[in-house]
Amino acid sequence: MKKINIIYWSGTGHTERMAEAIKKGIEGEGVEVGLLQVSQANISDVENCDKLAFGCPAMGAEELEEMEMRPFMDEANKLLSGKKVVLFGSYEWADGEWMKLWEEEVEDTGANIVETLICYDDPTDDDIEECERVGREIARA
């Protein structure tokens, strides 16, 4: 069985909580999963998986974090064609435009988006349950 990597950036811990819940859902399906902060990840963590989950909160004017996540995604996008991908993150303002743009970007690579998931501010218990469900979904995809 193949491994699924979750690669994320989190400033406040909200997106990290989402990543941990997605991991729990994947593990519940008996699938090996790696949980990596983007600063710990390298491009082989994308290359060697056919399923991935990427997480980043909305930053600035509804965009990905620019120092670590944006450069990583610029490289990862070159390797996503044919891979199954989940995108997730949290936001505290606006309407989630960053996720719509990110989803379009990843779809344009030829990746298959399994699901996108956004949470407002600190994930609630219901949000965490939804993250676990998304983890199970990508494990089964």
Secondary structure, DSSP 8 states (H G I E B T S, - for coil): ---EEEEE--SSSHHHHHHHHHHHHHHHTT--EEEEEGGG--THHHHT-SEEEEE---BTTTB--TTTHHHHHHHHGGG-TT-EEEEEEEESSTTSHHHHHHHHHHHTTT-EEEEEEEEESS--HHHHHHHHHHHHHHHH-
